[in-house]
Amino acid sequence: MAASTTPAQQGQLAGRRVCVVGLGITGQSAATLLIARGAQVTAVDSRADAERQRVAAELARVGVTARLGPTELDRVPAGTELVVTSPGLRPDTPVLAAAVADDIEVIGDVELAWRLRPGLPGGSRQQWLAVTGTNGKTTTVRMLTAMLTAAGHRCIAAGNVGTPILDVIAEPNPYPVVAVELSSFQLYWSRTVAPLAAVVLNVAAHHLDWHDDIDSYAAAKSRIFAPGAIAVYNAQDARAVAMAAAAQASRTVAFRLGQPGGGEVGVADGWLVDRAFGGPEQVRLAPVSAVRPPAPHNTADALAAAALARAYGAPPGAIAAGLGAFQPERHRISLVATAGGVAFVDDSKASNPAAAAASLATFRSVIWLAGGLFRGSDADLDVLVSSAAPRLRAAVLIGTDRGRFRQALARHAPDVPVTELAGTDTGVMDQAVTAAAATARHGDTVLLAPAAQSWDMFADYQARGDAFAAAVGRLAGGG
């Protein structure tokens, strides 16, 4: 639980000398909030371009001292008592490593927000319901927010989705409950965050350029199960099961895509059902058909969201009403068009093998559009391709690391026709969609599920998905 002796946790920041590392959106929010709470703030950033100069000038007007330049992350400013870091910075960044060596506390924006959570009428404090996992976090948090809203609670989605968490806790009219999406980076820099209930959706190799290995990545994720929390976990994910078993939780609740046991939530007779929060008898929450887009991993996300909502006291009717109000985000198994009996589906968000595997498992006959900047291992690709092989009618490969995909297909799906497009400019998407459509036949799905990052060709996964949708539109319109 939260330690009561930490001054920052008690909101006693007045006069404390705090260093904010990084002046992106998170760093700007942290610096502004700390100044408002009376801290003496020095912000450091390795960039000194025009944009950072502008930010530094704006912060200077409210009392922040900003130091910009490539050497500013080499050392801790003299007299620093607390360091607040942007979540993307690795622990071996010199200023952070130096702070740890000097026994100066280093925290992230989420930890700072937790310590400064607002009080509520009656003497309680704002509650958090927290979500982490390799895939599905944003969908789960947004489903959860819809369920809580349907139950009559004033709530908001925050963290990696929606409003920055530091902005949420600074709201003059505090939210009683917040649905918080937490990344492994944010959890790494958290120490006392103790949500009422938290869920680990799944754990697969990801961000291994930041974490040393998957065990370190999983260890960061496991911090979401704080002592005393209700620990919700995926019964069909071995690492999530292990995390829950090791947690010092007030109780553990599993969710599964099948008949739930006692103390679990799951699926039975076409319904999401609860045997955890309504007593031993099975309580129907919502029909599986209410989950959109219809896919097994989205059903799992709905179960996770329902478990958290039920942990907060939401009645069964609010689960169904929330799913009915939920609007799926673009680029997550989004149907772009249907032409000649062929569906064109954008799942550009599937930027790692685990996400792509879940996407591919949704469809029976797939023309797979894959590739990009691949950050996983060949073993990850082997597992992905071997599991998807029975569903693949053809593959169209793009991007810098398309050769690794071609080799995996040759090893595990040698009979699947492969089209490899050599260009790495954004215009290649038109060629890819044309090639996929030429191969497709009635009943097929042309699926963009790249299993790789987009940055070799596109600004982000949204831009990649937009390019796919535009290419489909041009193909369908003949333009």
KALINHU-V205311 format. One record per pair of residues at least 4 apart in sequence whose ideal C-beta (glycine too) atoms are under 7 Angstrom apart, sorted by sequence separation. I is the first residue (numbers start at 1). J is the second residue. D is the distance in whole Angstrom. If there is no record, write none. Layout:
I&J&D ; I&J&D
//
This chain:
6&10&7 ; 22&26&7 ; 23&27&4 ; 25&29&6 ; 26&30&6 ; 27&31&6 ; 28&32&6 ; 29&33&6 ; 30&34&6 ; 31&35&6 ; 32&36&6 ; 33&37&6 ; 35&39&6 ; 48&52&6 ; 49&53&7 ; 50&54&6 ; 51&55&7 ; 52&56&6 ; 53&57&6 ; 54&58&7 ; 55&59&6 ; 56&60&6 ; 60&64&6 ; 68&72&6 ; 76&80&5 ; 85&89&5 ; 89&93&5 ; 93&97&7 ; 94&98&6 ; 95&99&6 ; 96&100&7 ; 97&101&6 ; 98&102&6 ; 107&111&4 ; 109&113&6 ; 110&114&6 ; 111&115&7 ; 112&116&6 ; 113&117&7 ; 120&124&5 ; 133&137&5 ; 136&140&5 ; 137&141&6 ; 138&142&6 ; 139&143&6 ; 140&144&6 ; 141&145&6 ; 142&146&7 ; 143&147&6 ; 144&148&6 ; 145&149&6 ; 146&150&6 ; 147&151&6 ; 149&153&7 ; 157&161&5 ; 158&162&5 ; 163&167&5 ; 165&169&7 ; 166&170&6 ; 171&175&6 ; 182&186&5 ; 183&187&7 ; 184&188&6 ; 186&190&6 ; 207&211&6 ; 212&216&5 ; 214&218&6 ; 215&219&6 ; 216&220&7 ; 217&221&7 ; 218&222&6 ; 225&229&6 ; 237&241&7 ; 238&242&6 ; 239&243&6 ; 240&244&6 ; 241&245&6 ; 242&246&6 ; 243&247&6 ; 256&260&6 ; 260&264&4 ; 267&271&7 ; 274&278&5 ; 286&290&5 ; 296&300&7 ; 297&301&7 ; 298&302&6 ; 299&303&7 ; 300&304&7 ; 301&305&6 ; 302&306&6 ; 303&307&6 ; 304&308&7 ; 305&309&6 ; 306&310&6 ; 307&311&6 ; 308&312&7 ; 310&314&6 ; 314&318&4 ; 317&321&6 ; 318&322&6 ; 319&323&7 ; 320&324&6 ; 321&325&6 ; 322&326&6 ; 328&332&6 ; 330&334&5 ; 338&342&7 ; 351&355&6 ; 353&357&6 ; 354&358&7 ; 355&359&6 ; 356&360&6 ; 357&361&6 ; 376&380&4 ; 378&382&6 ; 379&383&7 ; 380&384&6 ; 381&385&6 ; 382&386&6 ; 383&387&6 ; 384&388&6 ; 385&389&6 ; 388&392&6 ; 398&402&6 ; 402&406&6 ; 403&407&6 ; 404&408&7 ; 405&409&6 ; 406&410&6 ; 407&411&6 ; 408&412&6 ; 409&413&5 ; 410&414&6 ; 424&428&7 ; 428&432&6 ; 429&433&6 ; 430&434&6 ; 431&435&6 ; 432&436&6 ; 433&437&6 ; 434&438&6 ; 435&439&7 ; 436&440&6 ; 440&444&4 ; 454&458&4 ; 459&463&4 ; 461&465&6 ; 462&466&6 ; 463&467&6 ; 464&468&7 ; 465&469&6 ; 466&470&6 ; 467&471&6 ; 468&472&6 ; 469&473&6 ; 470&474&6 ; 471&475&6 ; 472&476&6 ; 473&477&6 ; 7&12&4 ; 8&13&6 ; 22&27&4 ; 23&28&6 ; 34&39&4 ; 47&52&4 ; 48&53&7 ; 59&64&4 ; 67&72&5 ; 91&96&6 ; 92&97&6 ; 99&104&4 ; 107&112&6 ; 120&125&6 ; 132&137&6 ; 148&153&4 ; 157&162&4 ; 158&163&5 ; 163&168&5 ; 182&187&5 ; 208&213&7 ; 211&216&4 ; 247&252&7 ; 260&265&6 ; 267&272&6 ; 268&273&5 ; 275&280&7 ; 278&283&4 ; 293&298&6 ; 309&314&4 ; 314&319&7 ; 338&343&5 ; 350&355&4 ; 376&381&7 ; 397&402&4 ; 423&428&4 ; 458&463&4 ; 474&479&5 ; 3&9&7 ; 35&41&5 ; 60&66&6 ; 91&97&7 ; 100&106&6 ; 119&125&5 ; 120&126&6 ; 131&137&5 ; 149&155&6 ; 156&162&6 ; 158&164&7 ; 159&165&5 ; 208&214&7 ; 211&217&4 ; 225&231&5 ; 234&240&4 ; 235&241&6 ; 260&266&3 ; 267&273&7 ; 349&355&7 ; 350&356&4 ; 360&366&6 ; 440&446&6 ; 454&460&6 ; 458&464&4 ; 2&9&6 ; 20&27&5 ; 34&41&5 ; 45&52&6 ; 59&66&6 ; 76&83&7 ; 89&96&6 ; 99&106&5 ; 148&155&4 ; 156&163&6 ; 158&165&5 ; 168&175&6 ; 233&240&4 ; 259&266&6 ; 266&273&6 ; 275&282&5 ; 291&298&5 ; 337&344&5 ; 409&416&6 ; 421&428&5 ; 454&461&5 ; 117&125&5 ; 118&126&5 ; 233&241&6 ; 244&252&5 ; 256&264&6 ; 258&266&6 ; 265&273&7 ; 291&299&5 ; 335&343&6 ; 336&344&5 ; 360&368&7 ; 397&405&5 ; 7&16&7 ; 117&126&4 ; 131&140&5 ; 205&214&5 ; 208&217&7 ; 211&220&7 ; 255&264&7 ; 258&267&6 ; 259&268&5 ; 265&274&5 ; 273&282&5 ; 274&283&4 ; 309&318&7 ; 336&345&7 ; 350&359&5 ; 397&406&6 ; 409&418&6 ; 437&446&7 ; 454&463&7 ; 458&467&7 ; 20&30&5 ; 31&41&5 ; 56&66&4 ; 96&106&6 ; 131&141&5 ; 145&155&6 ; 158&168&5 ; 168&178&6 ; 207&217&6 ; 233&243&7 ; 253&263&6 ; 254&264&5 ; 255&265&5 ; 256&266&5 ; 257&267&6 ; 265&275&7 ; 273&283&6 ; 309&319&6 ; 335&345&6 ; 336&346&5 ; 421&431&5 ; 436&446&4 ; 454&464&4 ; 20&31&5 ; 85&96&6 ; 145&156&7 ; 206&217&7 ; 233&244&4 ; 253&264&7 ; 255&266&6 ; 264&275&6 ; 265&276&6 ; 273&284&6 ; 274&285&6 ; 288&299&6 ; 291&302&5 ; 334&345&7 ; 421&432&6 ; 31&43&5 ; 56&68&6 ; 145&157&5 ; 156&168&6 ; 253&265&7 ; 263&275&7 ; 264&276&6 ; 273&285&6 ; 333&345&6 ; 334&346&5 ; 347&359&4 ; 406&418&6 ; 83&96&7 ; 231&244&5 ; 260&273&6 ; 262&275&6 ; 263&276&5 ; 271&284&5 ; 272&285&4 ; 306&319&5 ; 20&34&7 ; 261&275&7 ; 268&282&7 ; 272&286&5 ; 333&347&5 ; 395&409&6 ; 406&420&6 ; 53&68&7 ; 129&144&6 ; 142&157&6 ; 165&180&6 ; 203&218&5 ; 260&275&5 ; 271&286&7 ; 331&346&6 ; 332&347&6 ; 18&34&5 ; 27&43&6 ; 43&59&6 ; 52&68&5 ; 83&99&5 ; 141&157&5 ; 231&247&5 ; 271&287&6 ; 272&288&6 ; 331&347&7 ; 419&435&5 ; 270&287&6 ; 271&288&7 ; 331&348&4 ; 332&349&5 ; 448&465&7 ; 203&221&6 ; 225&243&6 ; 231&249&4 ; 262&280&6 ; 270&288&5 ; 331&349&5 ; 402&420&6 ; 76&95&6 ; 142&161&7 ; 156&175&5 ; 225&244&7 ; 230&249&6 ; 233&252&7 ; 235&254&4 ; 23&43&6 ; 48&68&4 ; 73&93&6 ; 74&94&5 ; 75&95&6 ; 141&161&5 ; 155&175&6 ; 158&178&5 ; 161&181&5 ; 229&249&6 ; 230&250&6 ; 235&255&7 ; 236&256&6 ; 448&468&5 ; 13&34&6 ; 18&39&5 ; 20&41&6 ; 43&64&5 ; 47&68&7 ; 48&69&5 ; 73&94&6 ; 74&95&7 ; 83&104&6 ; 85&106&6 ; 87&108&5 ; 154&175&6 ; 159&180&4 ; 160&181&4 ; 200&221&6 ; 218&239&5 ; 222&243&4 ; 227&248&4 ; 229&250&7 ; 230&251&6 ; 231&252&5 ; 232&253&5 ; 233&254&6 ; 234&255&6 ; 235&256&4 ; 236&257&7 ; 267&288&6 ; 285&306&5 ; 302&323&6 ; 392&413&6 ; 395&416&6 ; 397&418&6 ; 18&40&7 ; 23&45&4 ; 73&95&5 ; 76&98&5 ; 82&104&7 ; 83&105&7 ; 87&109&7 ; 154&176&6 ; 155&177&5 ; 156&178&6 ; 157&179&5 ; 158&180&5 ; 159&181&4 ; 221&243&7 ; 225&247&4 ; 228&250&5 ; 394&416&6 ; 397&419&7 ; 417&439&7 ; 14&37&7 ; 15&38&6 ; 16&39&5 ; 17&40&5 ; 18&41&5 ; 19&42&5 ; 20&43&4 ; 21&44&6 ; 22&45&6 ; 41&64&5 ; 42&65&5 ; 43&66&5 ; 44&67&5 ; 45&68&5 ; 46&69&7 ; 75&98&6 ; 76&99&5 ; 81&104&7 ; 82&105&5 ; 83&106&4 ; 84&107&6 ; 85&108&6 ; 137&160&7 ; 138&161&5 ; 153&176&7 ; 155&178&6 ; 159&182&6 ; 160&183&5 ; 184&207&6 ; 230&253&6 ; 232&255&7 ; 253&276&5 ; 353&376&5 ; 381&404&6 ; 385&408&4 ; 389&412&6 ; 394&417&5 ; 395&418&5 ; 396&419&5 ; 397&420&5 ; 398&421&5 ; 13&37&4 ; 14&38&3 ; 16&40&7 ; 41&65&7 ; 46&70&5 ; 80&104&6 ; 153&177&6 ; 155&179&6 ; 200&224&6 ; 225&249&6 ; 352&376&6 ; 368&392&6 ; 381&405&7 ; 385&409&6 ; 389&413&4 ; 392&416&5 ; 397&421&7 ; 400&424&6 ; 13&38&6 ; 15&40&7 ; 19&44&6 ; 42&67&7 ; 84&109&7 ; 185&210&7 ; 366&391&5 ; 370&395&6 ; 396&421&7 ; 399&424&6 ; 11&37&7 ; 13&39&4 ; 46&72&6 ; 76&102&7 ; 198&224&4 ; 333&359&6 ; 365&391&7 ; 366&392&6 ; 367&393&6 ; 371&397&4 ; 372&398&7 ; 373&399&6 ; 378&404&7 ; 382&408&6 ; 386&412&4 ; 28&55&6 ; 35&62&5 ; 45&72&7 ; 46&73&5 ; 184&211&7 ; 198&225&6 ; 353&380&4 ; 357&384&5 ; 364&391&6 ; 366&393&6 ; 367&394&5 ; 368&395&5 ; 369&396&5 ; 370&397&6 ; 371&398&5 ; 372&399&4 ; 373&400&5 ; 374&401&4 ; 381&408&4 ; 385&412&4 ; 389&416&7 ; 31&59&6 ; 35&63&5 ; 44&72&4 ; 76&104&6 ; 84&112&6 ; 353&381&6 ; 356&384&6 ; 360&388&4 ; 363&391&6 ; 365&393&5 ; 371&399&4 ; 372&400&7 ; 373&401&6 ; 385&413&6 ; 23&52&6 ; 35&64&6 ; 44&73&6 ; 148&177&6 ; 235&264&7 ; 333&362&6 ; 367&396&7 ; 372&401&7 ; 382&411&7 ; 32&62&6 ; 272&302&6 ; 290&320&6 ; 353&383&7 ; 357&387&6 ; 371&401&6 ; 374&404&6 ; 378&408&7 ; 382&412&6 ; 398&428&5 ; 28&59&7 ; 148&179&7 ; 195&226&7 ; 198&229&5 ; 272&303&6 ; 276&307&7 ; 285&316&5 ; 353&384&4 ; 357&388&7 ; 360&391&6 ; 371&402&4 ; 426&457&6 ; 23&55&5 ; 188&220&4 ; 194&226&4 ; 197&229&6 ; 202&234&6 ; 267&299&7 ; 284&316&7 ; 291&323&6 ; 424&456&6 ; 425&457&7 ; 426&458&6 ; 31&64&5 ; 184&217&6 ; 187&220&5 ; 190&223&6 ; 193&226&6 ; 196&229&7 ; 197&230&4 ; 198&231&6 ; 199&232&4 ; 200&233&5 ; 201&234&6 ; 277&310&4 ; 283&316&6 ; 286&319&5 ; 290&323&4 ; 424&457&5 ; 145&179&5 ; 187&221&6 ; 194&228&6 ; 195&229&6 ; 196&230&7 ; 198&232&7 ; 199&233&7 ; 200&234&7 ; 203&237&6 ; 272&306&6 ; 277&311&7 ; 285&319&4 ; 286&320&4 ; 290&324&6 ; 292&326&7 ; 371&405&5 ; 398&432&5 ; 42&77&5 ; 144&179&5 ; 194&229&6 ; 197&232&6 ; 202&237&5 ; 285&320&7 ; 293&328&6 ; 370&405&5 ; 433&468&7 ; 184&220&4 ; 187&223&5 ; 203&239&4 ; 274&310&6 ; 292&328&5 ; 396&432&5 ; 184&221&5 ; 187&224&6 ; 203&240&6 ; 266&303&7 ; 286&323&5 ; 141&179&5 ; 202&240&6 ; 265&303&5 ; 295&333&6 ; 429&467&4 ; 433&471&4 ; 437&475&6 ; 257&296&6 ; 396&435&5 ; 429&468&6 ; 433&472&6 ; 141&181&5 ; 200&240&4 ; 293&333&4 ; 396&436&5 ; 265&306&6 ; 426&467&6 ; 430&471&5 ; 434&475&6 ; 182&224&6 ; 257&299&6 ; 265&307&5 ; 429&471&5 ; 433&475&6 ; 23&66&7 ; 138&181&6 ; 200&243&5 ; 257&300&6 ; 137&181&5 ; 430&474&7 ; 255&300&7 ; 394&439&4 ; 272&319&7 ; 126&174&6 ; 129&177&7 ; 255&303&4 ; 110&159&7 ; 126&175&6 ; 127&176&7 ; 131&180&7 ; 255&304&6 ; 126&176&6 ; 127&177&5 ; 128&178&5 ; 129&179&5 ; 130&180&5 ; 131&181&5 ; 132&182&5 ; 44&95&7 ; 118&169&6 ; 129&180&7 ; 131&182&7 ; 393&444&6 ; 401&452&6 ; 21&73&7 ; 113&165&4 ; 117&169&6 ; 126&178&6 ; 128&180&5 ; 130&182&6 ; 255&307&6 ; 113&166&5 ; 116&169&6 ; 399&452&6 ; 30&84&5 ; 112&166&7 ; 120&174&6 ; 253&307&5 ; 110&165&6 ; 132&187&6 ; 109&165&6 ; 113&169&5 ; 118&174&4 ; 120&176&6 ; 400&456&4 ; 19&76&6 ; 109&166&6 ; 399&456&5 ; 19&77&5 ; 399&457&6 ; 27&86&5 ; 26&86&5 ; 19&80&4 ; 26&87&7 ; 140&201&6 ; 297&358&4 ; 17&79&5 ; 21&83&6 ; 24&86&6 ; 17&80&6 ; 18&81&7 ; 22&85&7 ; 369&432&6 ; 17&81&5 ; 18&82&5 ; 19&83&5 ; 20&84&5 ; 21&85&4 ; 22&86&3 ; 137&201&7 ; 16&81&5 ; 21&86&6 ; 130&195&4 ; 136&201&5 ; 296&361&6 ; 16&82&6 ; 18&84&6 ; 129&195&6 ; 135&201&7 ; 136&202&7 ; 234&300&7 ; 296&362&7 ; 22&89&6 ; 128&195&4 ; 129&196&6 ; 133&200&6 ; 135&202&6 ; 295&362&4 ; 369&436&6 ; 384&451&6 ; 21&89&6 ; 128&196&7 ; 129&197&5 ; 130&198&4 ; 131&199&5 ; 132&200&6 ; 133&201&3 ; 134&202&5 ; 127&196&5 ; 133&202&5 ; 134&203&6 ; 367&436&5 ; 131&201&7 ; 133&203&7 ; 134&204&5 ; 110&182&6 ; 134&206&5 ; 232&304&6 ; 367&439&6 ; 367&440&5 ; 8&82&6 ; 21&95&6 ; 21&96&7 ; 232&307&5 ; 110&186&4 ; 232&308&6 ; 115&192&7 ; 367&444&6 ; 369&446&7 ; 108&186&5 ; 111&189&6 ; 114&192&6 ; 365&443&6 ; 369&447&7 ; 372&450&5 ; 374&452&4 ; 375&453&6 ; 30&109&6 ; 111&190&5 ; 114&193&4 ; 365&444&5 ; 366&445&5 ; 367&446&5 ; 368&447&6 ; 369&448&5 ; 370&449&7 ; 371&450&6 ; 373&452&6 ; 29&109&7 ; 110&190&5 ; 111&191&6 ; 365&445&7 ; 367&447&7 ; 370&450&5 ; 372&452&3 ; 373&453&4 ; 108&189&3 ; 111&192&7 ; 230&311&5 ; 366&447&5 ; 368&449&7 ; 370&451&5 ; 371&452&6 ; 372&453&6 ; 30&112&6 ; 107&189&6 ; 108&190&6 ; 111&193&6 ; 363&445&4 ; 372&454&6 ; 373&455&5 ; 26&109&5 ; 106&189&7 ; 110&193&6 ; 373&456&4 ; 107&191&7 ; 363&447&6 ; 372&456&6 ; 372&457&7 ; 360&447&7 ; 359&447&7 ; 132&221&5 ; 360&449&6 ; 359&449&4 ; 132&224&5 ; 356&449&4 ; 130&224&5 ; 356&450&7 ; 342&437&7 ; 356&451&4 ; 87&183&6 ; 88&185&6 ; 87&185&4 ; 342&440&4 ; 353&451&5 ; 87&186&5 ; 350&449&4 ; 351&450&6 ; 352&451&6 ; 201&301&7 ; 342&442&7 ; 345&445&6 ; 347&447&6 ; 348&448&6 ; 350&450&6 ; 341&442&3 ; 347&448&6 ; 350&451&6 ; 351&452&6 ; 87&189&6 ; 340&442&7 ; 341&443&6 ; 342&444&5 ; 343&445&5 ; 344&446&5 ; 345&447&5 ; 346&448&5 ; 347&449&5 ; 348&450&7 ; 351&453&5 ; 201&304&6 ; 345&448&7 ; 351&454&7 ; 85&189&6 ; 342&446&6 ; 11&116&6 ; 199&304&5 ; 9&115&4 ; 8&115&5 ; 199&307&7 ; 6&115&7 ; 199&308&6 ; 351&461&6 ; 197&308&5 ; 349&461&5 ; 348&461&5 ; 197&311&4 ; 196&311&7 ; 197&312&7 ; 196&312&7 ; 348&464&5 ; 348&465&3 ; 346&465&5 ; 90&210&6 ; 348&468&7 ; 346&468&5 ; 346&469&6 ; 344&472&5 ; 331&461&6 ; 331&462&6 ; 33&166&5 ; 336&469&5 ; 331&465&4 ; 29&164&5 ; 177&312&6 ; 330&465&7 ; 337&472&5 ; 30&166&6 ; 336&472&5 ; 29&166&4 ; 33&170&6 ; 339&476&5 ; 26&164&7 ; 29&167&6 ; 25&164&7 ; 337&476&5 ; 206&352&5 ; 204&352&7 ; 204&354&4 ; 202&354&7 ; 143&301&6 ; 147&305&6 ; 151&309&7 ; 139&298&6 ; 143&302&6 ; 147&306&7 ; 136&297&6 ; 140&301&4 ; 144&305&4 ; 148&309&6 ; 139&301&5 ; 143&305&4 ; 147&309&4 ; 151&314&4 ; 140&304&5 ; 144&308&5 ; 148&312&7 ; 151&315&6 ; 136&301&5 ; 140&305&5 ; 144&309&6 ; 148&314&6 ; 209&375&6 ; 147&314&6 ; 151&318&4 ; 150&318&4 ; 147&318&5 ; 150&321&4 ; 205&376&6 ; 147&319&5 ; 150&322&4 ; 205&377&7 ; 149&322&7 ; 147&322&3 ; 150&325&6 ; 205&380&6 ; 146&322&4 ; 129&308&5 ; 143&322&7 ; 146&325&5 ; 143&323&7 ; 146&326&4 ; 9&192&7 ; 129&312&6 ; 143&326&5 ; 142&326&6 ; 3&192&6 ; 2&192&4 ; 138&329&7 ; 2&194&6 ; 1&194&5 ; 139&332&7 ; 134&352&7 ; 135&354&6 ; 134&354&6 ; 135&355&4 ; 135&358&7 ; 1&227&6 ; 1&228&6
//
